[in-house]
Amino acid sequence: MPDTIATPTTTDKSKQLFERAKLSIPGGVNSPVRAFKSVGGTPLFMEKAKGAYMYDADGNKYIDYINSWGPMILGHAYEPVINAIKERVEHSTSFGAPTELEVEMAELIKSMAPNVDLVRMVSSGTEACMSALRLARGYTGRNKFIKFEGCYHGHADAFLVKAGSGVATFNIQTVPGITAGVSADTLTAPYNDLEAVEKLVKENKGEIAAIIIEPVCGNMGCILPLPGFLEGLRKICDQEGIVYIFDEVMTGFRLAAGGAQERLNINADLVTYGKVIGGGMPVGAFGGKKEIMQHIAPLGNVYQAGTLSGNPIAMIAGYTMLKTLKDNPSIYTQLEEKTALLHNGLDAVLQKTGVPYVINRLGSMISVHFSKVPVINFDCAAHADNALFNKYFHFMLDNGIYLPPSAYESWFISNALSTKDIEKTVSVTEAFFSVL
Ligand code: KE4
């Protein structure tokens, strides 16, 4: 057996905790994707994390490719963020009143993100996306919107139609509790299919408020826009008076300081954020052109609110994270290099196995699909050999490498990953196929 195969140590504590958790929490978890339901087995309960590593309740160490689904872009327990939180928490954890910190955070986001004249803080990506959609509807006076199969914009009712992430993982075609009235206004098209969008726009002339998209999708694995796709949507929005919403909850401040708008050189009308901008604390935001954002209460009548929006602890964590990224642009080069090293290493190993595979990557977003065809939309991702992915997931986990527990998720790279960590990820992948 190659020496990279460590004998899996016990996960008894996680097993006990999971049984206990199920007595008090639905499914034993506070978010479905954590439950290992698609990959099988018992979810691991984490105790602590530092840098590129997480440690479970039994003391097992893992190289982390989840990074809290994106926030830990600089690694867990990043010193400046921790110190900033420690200092700020002494002065109360919340006021329910405006603070200078919120102004500084808004100004920082505006200095990094293109096309953001005004920005509103919220407490999750879901809140950011649902608020942006409501604003687009309020601004245009129209009800319908277009989303793409496999894209995930949080769990607000309107978005749970052919959604990605956990909804796809559990193959929930229609989510109970979403009324016919709500889903009637949600139009869907395959990702990368401009013709399908043109058809929807023609059939619903003058009724579509918004097109919302993950500019690089991370919720059906990582799926890139084909050349001309996003530009084509921009053109349709300009012609039809439709609000173009980039859901950058995953891509924002990860693909570049200015996110996908900067990286792909496309202007959105509204953009939503989450993940990185909270540095691990509950933060989301939506922002965009003043002409649209000025309709948000109390400036306008599109109501949107939140007791903990702009929470000082969340703000200082996010501000410290974003400021580090803004002041050290070389971090993006390092993230790129690390992800390229992983990509090339996996490619070299997978090529020799004879197993069909596709690696999708842009910047530090990457995923492996055991697919015979290029993975350009949800259908391709769904028809990959995801049973093989599940086996691969567990082999990697048993050998101390924690991949996202679903083939419908992008891997999250942190800048704390070392070359050694990446080399181990590649060698354990090679070992998996040598014992398959
Ligand atoms: P939250 O409400 O979970 O903060 O964000 C929703 C959301 C919106 N838009 C995009 C592009 C997202 O990726 C997400 C959340 N992503 C998932 C992981 N794919 C969160 C993990 C979970 O559901 O536990």
Boltz pocket constraint, residues with backbone or C-beta under 6 A from the ligand:
constraints:
  - pocket:
      binder: B
      contacts: [[A, 31], [A, 32], [A, 33], [A, 34], [A, 69], [A, 123], [A, 124], [A, 125], [A, 126], [A, 127], [A, 129], [A, 152], [A, 153], [A, 154], [A, 155], [A, 165], [A, 166], [A, 214], [A, 218], [A, 219], [A, 247], [A, 248], [A, 249], [A, 250], [A, 274], [A, 275], [A, 283], [A, 284], [A, 408], [A, 409]]
      max_distance: 6.0
